[in-house]
Amino acid sequence: MSGRIELAWSAPLAYACDVLVVGGGSAGASAAVAAAEQGADVLLIERYGFLGGTGAMVLDTFYGFFTPGSVERKVVGGVPDRVIAGLERRGMVLKRPNTYGAGAGYTYDPDTLKLVWDELTGEAGVRVLHHVTFVDVLKEGDRVTGAVIATKQGLRAIRARAVVDASGDADVVARAGGPFEDAGADGTAQSLTTTFRMIDVDVDAARAFPKAELWARMTEAAEGGDYDLPRREGSAHITPFPHVMHTNMTRVAGVDATDPEQLSRAEREGRRQAFEYGRFLRDRVPGYERGHLSGLATQIGVRESRRVRGEYWLTRDDVLAARRFPDAVARCGAPIEEHHAGGDTRWEYVPDGETYDIPYRCLLPREIEGVVVAGRCLSASHDAHASVRSMAQCMAMGQAAGVAAALATGGDLRGVDVGMVRERLVAMGALL
């Protein structure tokens, strides 16, 4: 079909705020808390009935808090520390090493994480709207002044002094006409993954089985034609619960996650693969003989789609050279982790014990005003993005974006005193 249907619609003004945060994942929830604690009136909109995003519905481990290598250094603090503290109070988090030497991670219960985010946003005074979908921007010239959302009561408008785009897919920037690199459309986007849990597992036996042997059995099973296993590695790890292992194994490649037809096909393929990997584990891997698949991810995990073109473009060289920047608002030591279409994953590491800076300019999209981004839609190359997208860094970027949005007089995010942003972040416990 071709052509365009023009719709005449109106969206009554229903909300007004100082800072509007679009997306309640790790970046958006952190941004909302940080902005509210700076005294801003904050409205956070989220399409699901809970906060936490990927961390609450796909994964169960925060990576990026610590550097990998021989010397472990903590590189993220502030709001992220309060998230971990909330999980610790309930005995629902544990620290463990990464399978691929990417530094220690915090593994937690995703449902408890939802409650922790409710508490943190509630204590900060954030207004949260669940079950609403971002539709379009309100705009005056090149300045974004709010958003249109879809609700069960119809379309509604929100006026805001500043907007944080924490949508993951740079939805606000795209609708506002800002420049971005579309990894999904040009075919370079990393593969998608549907995670799942295995219950009734002999965890000790499963953990004792060497990873190299697991991968060898995957290859043997796939090449023998008995199982359809696109990824010939992947991992399964312990959780806070007995007899439960969480997996990161499936691989759905070549998907533009902003295309609804492609994403729909990917969801179905991810589920199919999850059950196939579950069958393989039960049939071929010690410890899983009595195991059952239980607990598919709420949605398929998307690693990469749109990445904005900002005032600075973070590069592979910046990552691997552990580069510093005067306008740094967060740090990262995570390796480049590229989940390409093949059976393995490409890893490149930051120098041992080192970190690189994430500049504030990476959060400022070109050509539009009134918007700051946070999370995996930041301004970064494909390779740099494969490092900086770790969830701890998304939280760190979020709290920086939230502070900047709260301090932006008249929504002028380019005019914000970055030195003051850095001072406020340090006062919150951020590590710069």
C-alpha positions as CSV (number, residue, x, y, z in Angstrom):
1,M,0.0,0.0,0.0
2,S,1.1,3.6,-0.6
3,G,-0.1,7.0,0.3
4,R,-0.6,8.7,3.6
5,I,-3.8,9.2,5.6
6,E,-4.1,12.6,7.2
7,L,-5.8,12.5,10.6
8,A,-7.3,15.5,12.2
9,W,-6.9,15.2,16.0
10,S,-6.5,17.3,19.0
11,A,-4.9,16.5,22.3
12,P,-6.2,18.5,25.3
13,L,-3.5,19.8,27.7
14,A,-3.7,17.4,30.7
15,Y,-0.4,17.9,32.5
16,A,2.4,20.5,33.0
17,C,5.7,20.0,34.7
18,D,9.3,21.3,34.9
19,V,10.9,18.1,33.6
20,L,9.2,15.4,31.6
21,V,11.0,12.0,31.5
22,V,10.0,9.8,28.6
23,G,10.7,6.1,29.5
24,G,10.9,4.6,33.0
25,G,13.9,2.2,32.5
26,S,17.2,2.4,34.3
27,A,18.1,5.7,32.7
28,G,14.6,7.3,32.9
29,A,13.8,6.3,36.5
30,S,17.3,7.6,37.6
31,A,16.7,10.8,35.7
32,A,13.4,11.4,37.3
33,V,14.7,10.8,40.9
34,A,17.7,13.0,40.3
35,A,15.7,15.9,38.8
36,A,13.1,15.8,41.6
37,E,15.8,15.8,44.2
38,Q,17.1,19.1,42.7
39,G,13.7,20.6,43.3
40,A,12.0,20.1,39.9
41,D,8.4,19.1,39.4
42,V,8.9,15.9,37.5
43,L,6.5,13.8,35.4
44,L,7.7,10.3,34.4
45,I,5.8,8.4,31.7
46,E,6.1,4.7,31.1
47,R,4.3,2.3,28.7
48,Y,4.4,-0.7,31.1
49,G,2.8,-1.0,34.5
50,F,6.2,-0.9,36.3
51,L,9.5,0.9,36.3
52,G,12.9,-0.6,35.6
53,G,12.7,-1.2,31.8
54,T,15.1,-3.9,30.6
55,G,16.4,-4.4,34.1
56,A,12.9,-5.5,35.3
57,M,11.7,-7.5,32.3
58,V,14.6,-8.9,30.4
59,L,17.7,-9.1,32.5
60,D,18.5,-9.7,36.2
61,T,22.1,-8.4,36.4
62,F,23.5,-4.9,36.5
63,Y,26.9,-4.7,34.8
64,G,29.1,-1.6,34.7
65,F,29.4,-0.9,38.4
66,F,32.9,-2.2,38.5
67,T,36.0,-2.3,36.2
68,P,37.0,-5.7,35.0
69,G,40.6,-7.0,35.1
70,S,43.1,-7.5,37.9
71,V,42.1,-4.5,39.9
72,E,38.4,-3.9,40.6
73,R,37.3,-0.3,40.9
74,K,33.8,0.9,41.5
75,V,32.9,3.5,38.9
76,V,29.2,4.3,39.4
77,G,27.5,5.8,42.4
78,G,24.6,7.9,43.6
79,V,21.1,6.9,42.6
80,P,22.4,3.5,41.4
81,D,23.8,2.8,44.9
82,R,20.3,3.4,46.4
83,V,18.8,0.9,43.9
84,I,21.3,-1.8,45.1
85,A,20.7,-0.8,48.8
86,G,16.9,-1.3,48.3
87,L,17.5,-4.8,46.9
88,E,20.0,-5.6,49.7
89,R,17.5,-4.7,52.4
90,R,15.3,-7.5,51.0
91,G,18.1,-10.0,50.5
92,M,17.4,-10.0,46.8
93,V,20.8,-9.2,45.3
94,L,24.2,-10.9,45.0
95,K,27.5,-9.9,43.5
96,R,29.1,-12.3,41.1
97,P,31.8,-12.4,38.4
98,N,30.9,-12.1,34.7
99,T,31.3,-15.1,32.5
100,Y,33.5,-13.3,30.0
101,G,35.7,-11.2,32.3
102,A,33.6,-8.1,32.0
103,G,33.7,-7.2,35.7
104,A,31.5,-8.1,38.6
105,G,27.8,-7.7,38.3
106,Y,24.9,-7.4,40.7
107,T,22.3,-10.1,40.1
108,Y,18.9,-9.4,41.7
109,D,15.2,-10.3,41.6
110,P,13.5,-8.3,38.8
111,D,10.2,-8.1,40.6
112,T,11.8,-6.7,43.7
113,L,13.5,-4.1,41.5
114,K,10.1,-2.9,40.4
115,L,9.2,-2.2,44.0
116,V,12.5,-0.5,44.7
117,W,11.9,1.9,41.9
118,D,8.4,2.6,43.1
119,E,9.9,3.5,46.5
120,L,12.7,5.7,45.1
121,T,10.5,7.7,42.8
122,G,7.8,8.0,45.5
123,E,10.2,9.3,48.1
124,A,11.6,11.8,45.6
125,G,8.1,13.1,44.8
126,V,8.1,12.0,41.1
127,R,4.7,11.8,39.4
128,V,4.5,8.6,37.5
129,L,2.1,7.7,34.7
130,H,2.0,4.0,33.7
131,H,0.3,2.5,30.7
132,V,0.8,5.6,28.5
133,T,2.6,5.7,25.2
134,F,4.7,8.6,23.8
135,V,3.2,9.6,20.4
136,D,4.7,13.0,19.4
137,V,6.4,16.1,20.6
138,L,5.0,19.6,21.2
139,K,7.3,22.0,19.5
140,E,7.9,25.7,19.1
141,G,10.4,26.4,16.4
142,D,13.4,24.1,17.1
143,R,12.5,23.8,20.8
144,V,10.6,20.8,22.2
145,T,8.0,22.1,24.8
146,G,6.3,18.8,25.7
147,A,4.8,15.7,24.4
148,V,1.6,14.0,23.2
149,I,0.8,10.7,24.9
150,A,-1.8,8.0,24.2
151,T,-3.9,6.9,27.1
152,K,-7.0,4.8,27.6
153,Q,-8.9,8.1,27.7
154,G,-7.5,9.2,24.4
155,L,-4.6,11.5,23.4
156,R,-3.4,14.0,26.0
157,A,-0.8,16.8,25.9
158,I,2.0,17.5,28.4
159,R,3.8,20.8,28.7
160,A,7.3,20.7,30.0
161,R,10.2,23.1,30.5
162,A,12.7,20.3,29.6
163,V,12.4,16.8,28.3
164,V,14.6,13.8,29.0
165,D,14.5,11.2,26.2
166,A,15.1,7.9,28.0
167,S,13.0,6.0,25.5
168,G,15.9,3.7,24.5
169,D,15.0,4.2,20.8
170,A,15.5,8.0,20.8
171,D,11.7,8.4,20.1
172,V,11.6,12.0,21.2
173,V,14.6,13.1,19.2
174,A,13.3,11.2,16.1
175,R,9.8,12.8,16.3
176,A,11.4,16.2,16.9
177,G,13.4,16.0,13.7
178,G,16.8,15.6,15.4
179,P,19.6,13.7,13.7
180,F,20.4,10.1,14.6
181,E,22.1,7.1,13.2
182,D,19.6,4.3,12.7
183,A,21.4,1.0,13.3
184,G,18.3,-1.1,12.7
185,A,17.6,0.5,9.4
186,D,21.2,0.2,8.1
187,G,21.6,-3.4,9.3
188,T,24.3,-2.9,11.9
189,A,22.2,-3.2,15.0
190,Q,23.3,-5.8,17.5
191,S,21.2,-8.9,17.8
192,L,18.2,-9.2,20.1
193,T,17.9,-11.7,23.0
194,T,14.9,-13.3,24.8
195,T,16.1,-14.4,28.2
196,F,14.5,-17.1,30.3
197,R,14.8,-18.9,33.6
198,M,15.3,-22.6,34.3
199,I,13.7,-23.9,37.5
200,D,14.2,-27.2,39.4
201,V,17.9,-27.1,38.5
202,D,20.7,-28.8,40.4
203,V,22.6,-25.5,40.7
204,D,25.8,-27.0,42.0
205,A,26.1,-29.5,39.1
206,A,25.2,-26.8,36.6
207,R,27.8,-24.4,37.9
208,A,30.5,-27.2,38.0
209,F,30.0,-27.9,34.3
210,P,32.8,-25.9,32.5
211,K,31.6,-23.2,30.2
212,A,33.9,-24.4,27.4
213,E,32.2,-27.8,27.5
214,L,28.8,-26.2,27.5
215,W,29.7,-24.3,24.3
216,A,31.2,-27.4,22.8
217,R,28.0,-29.3,23.4
218,M,26.0,-26.4,21.9
219,T,28.0,-26.6,18.7
220,E,27.8,-30.4,18.6
221,A,24.0,-30.3,19.1
222,A,23.4,-27.6,16.5
223,E,25.7,-29.1,13.9
224,G,24.2,-32.5,14.4
225,G,20.9,-31.1,13.3
226,D,19.1,-32.1,16.6
227,Y,18.7,-28.5,17.8
228,D,18.3,-25.1,16.2
229,L,20.8,-23.0,18.3
230,P,21.9,-19.8,16.4
231,R,24.2,-18.8,19.2
232,R,26.9,-21.3,20.1
233,E,27.9,-19.8,23.5
234,G,25.9,-17.7,25.9
235,S,25.6,-18.2,29.6
236,A,23.5,-19.3,32.5
237,H,24.0,-17.9,36.0
238,I,22.9,-18.2,39.5
239,T,20.0,-16.1,41.0
240,P,19.0,-15.1,44.5
241,F,16.7,-18.1,44.5
242,P,17.6,-21.8,45.1
243,H,17.3,-24.2,42.1
244,V,16.9,-21.4,39.6
245,M,19.3,-20.4,36.8
246,H,18.9,-17.4,34.5
247,T,20.1,-17.6,30.9
248,N,21.4,-15.2,28.2
249,M,21.5,-17.5,25.1
250,T,19.1,-16.8,22.3
251,R,20.1,-14.6,19.3
252,V,17.7,-12.9,16.8
253,A,19.8,-11.0,14.3
254,G,19.0,-8.5,11.5
255,V,16.1,-6.7,13.3
256,D,15.1,-3.1,13.1
257,A,13.5,-2.8,16.6
258,T,11.7,0.4,15.6
259,D,9.8,-1.5,12.8
260,P,6.7,-3.0,14.4
261,E,6.5,-5.9,11.9
262,Q,10.2,-6.9,12.4
263,L,9.9,-6.5,16.1
264,S,6.8,-8.7,16.2
265,R,8.5,-11.4,14.3
266,A,11.5,-11.1,16.6
267,E,9.4,-11.6,19.6
268,R,8.0,-14.8,18.3
269,E,11.4,-16.1,17.1
270,G,12.9,-15.3,20.5
271,R,10.3,-17.3,22.3
272,R,10.8,-20.2,19.9
273,Q,14.5,-20.1,20.5
274,A,14.1,-19.9,24.3
275,F,12.2,-23.2,24.4
276,E,14.7,-24.8,22.0
277,Y,17.6,-23.8,24.3
278,G,15.7,-25.0,27.3
279,R,15.2,-28.4,25.6
280,F,18.9,-28.5,24.9
281,L,19.8,-27.7,28.5
282,R,17.5,-30.4,29.8
283,D,18.7,-33.0,27.4
284,R,22.4,-32.4,27.2
285,V,23.7,-30.4,30.2
286,P,24.4,-31.8,33.7
287,G,22.3,-30.2,36.4
288,Y,19.3,-29.5,34.1
289,E,18.0,-33.1,33.9
290,R,14.8,-32.2,35.9
291,G,14.8,-28.5,34.9
292,H,11.9,-26.7,33.3
293,L,11.7,-23.4,31.5
294,S,9.8,-20.8,33.6
295,G,9.8,-17.1,33.3
296,L,10.3,-15.8,29.8
297,A,11.4,-12.1,29.5
298,T,8.4,-9.7,29.3
299,Q,9.7,-8.6,25.9
300,I,12.7,-9.4,23.8
301,G,15.8,-7.5,24.8
302,V,16.9,-4.8,22.4
303,R,20.5,-3.8,22.5
304,E,20.7,-1.1,19.8
305,S,18.4,0.9,17.5
306,R,18.6,4.7,17.0
307,R,21.6,6.5,18.4
308,V,21.3,10.3,18.4
309,R,23.9,12.6,16.7
310,G,24.9,14.8,19.6
311,E,27.4,17.6,20.3
312,Y,30.0,14.9,20.8
313,W,30.2,11.4,19.1
314,L,31.8,8.9,21.5
315,T,34.1,6.5,19.5
316,R,35.8,3.2,19.7
317,D,39.1,5.0,20.1
318,D,37.7,7.0,23.1
319,V,36.7,3.7,24.8
320,L,39.9,1.7,24.2
321,A,42.2,4.7,25.0
322,A,40.3,5.3,28.3
323,R,39.8,8.9,27.3
324,R,39.0,11.7,29.7
325,F,36.8,14.8,29.0
326,P,36.3,18.0,30.9
327,D,32.5,17.8,30.8
328,A,32.4,14.2,32.1
329,V,29.1,13.2,33.8
330,A,29.7,9.5,34.1
331,R,32.4,6.8,33.8
332,C,32.6,3.4,32.2
333,G,35.1,0.5,32.2
334,A,32.9,-2.1,30.5
335,P,34.4,-3.8,27.4
336,I,33.0,-3.5,23.9
337,E,30.6,-6.4,23.7
338,E,29.2,-6.8,20.2
339,H,26.4,-9.4,19.7
340,H,26.7,-9.7,15.9
341,A,24.8,-12.1,13.7
342,G,27.3,-15.0,14.1
343,G,27.5,-17.7,16.7
344,D,29.9,-15.9,19.0
345,T,30.3,-12.4,20.5
346,R,33.2,-10.0,19.9
347,W,34.9,-8.6,23.0
348,E,37.4,-5.7,23.2
349,Y,38.6,-4.5,26.6
350,V,39.4,-1.2,28.1
351,P,43.0,-1.2,29.5
352,D,43.2,-3.1,32.8
353,G,41.6,-1.2,35.6
354,E,41.0,1.9,33.5
355,T,37.8,3.8,32.7
356,Y,36.7,6.4,30.1
357,D,34.5,9.4,30.6
358,I,31.0,9.9,29.1
359,P,30.8,13.6,28.2
360,Y,27.7,15.7,28.8
361,R,27.8,16.6,25.1
362,C,26.9,13.0,24.2
363,L,23.5,13.7,25.9
364,L,22.8,16.8,23.8
365,P,21.2,16.1,20.4
366,R,22.1,18.5,17.7
367,E,19.5,20.8,15.9
368,I,16.8,20.7,18.6
369,E,16.5,22.4,21.9
370,G,14.9,21.5,25.2
371,V,15.8,17.8,25.1
372,V,18.6,15.8,26.8
373,V,19.0,12.0,26.2
374,A,20.0,9.3,28.6
375,G,20.6,5.6,28.2
376,R,21.3,3.5,25.1
377,C,20.2,6.2,22.6
378,L,23.1,8.5,23.5
379,S,25.5,9.9,20.9
380,A,28.0,7.1,20.3
381,S,29.4,5.0,17.5
382,H,28.3,1.3,17.0
383,D,31.5,0.1,18.8
384,A,31.5,2.6,21.6
385,H,27.8,1.9,22.1
386,A,28.5,-1.8,22.6
387,S,30.4,-0.8,25.8
388,V,28.6,2.2,27.2
389,R,25.1,0.7,27.0
390,S,25.6,-1.2,30.3
391,M,22.7,-0.6,32.7
392,A,24.9,0.9,35.4
393,Q,26.0,3.5,32.9
394,C,22.4,4.0,31.8
395,M,21.6,4.9,35.4
396,A,24.6,7.2,35.7
397,M,23.7,9.0,32.5
398,G,20.1,9.2,33.7
399,Q,21.0,10.9,36.9
400,A,23.2,13.4,35.0
401,A,20.5,14.1,32.5
402,G,18.0,14.6,35.4
403,V,20.2,17.1,37.2
404,A,20.9,19.0,34.0
405,A,17.2,19.2,33.1
406,A,16.4,20.4,36.6
407,L,19.1,23.1,36.4
408,A,18.2,24.2,32.8
409,T,16.8,27.8,33.1
410,G,14.0,28.0,30.6
411,G,14.9,24.6,29.3
412,D,18.2,25.8,27.9
413,L,20.2,22.5,28.3
414,R,23.1,23.8,26.3
415,G,23.5,26.8,28.6
416,V,23.6,24.6,31.7
417,D,26.8,25.1,33.8
418,V,28.4,21.7,33.5
419,G,30.6,22.4,36.4
420,M,27.5,22.8,38.6
421,V,26.0,19.6,37.2
422,R,29.2,17.8,38.2
423,E,29.2,19.3,41.7
424,R,25.6,18.3,42.2
425,L,26.3,14.8,40.9
426,V,29.3,14.3,43.3
427,A,27.1,15.6,46.2
428,M,24.6,12.8,45.3
429,G,27.4,10.2,45.4
430,A,28.2,9.9,41.7
431,L,31.8,8.9,40.9
432,L,33.5,11.2,38.4
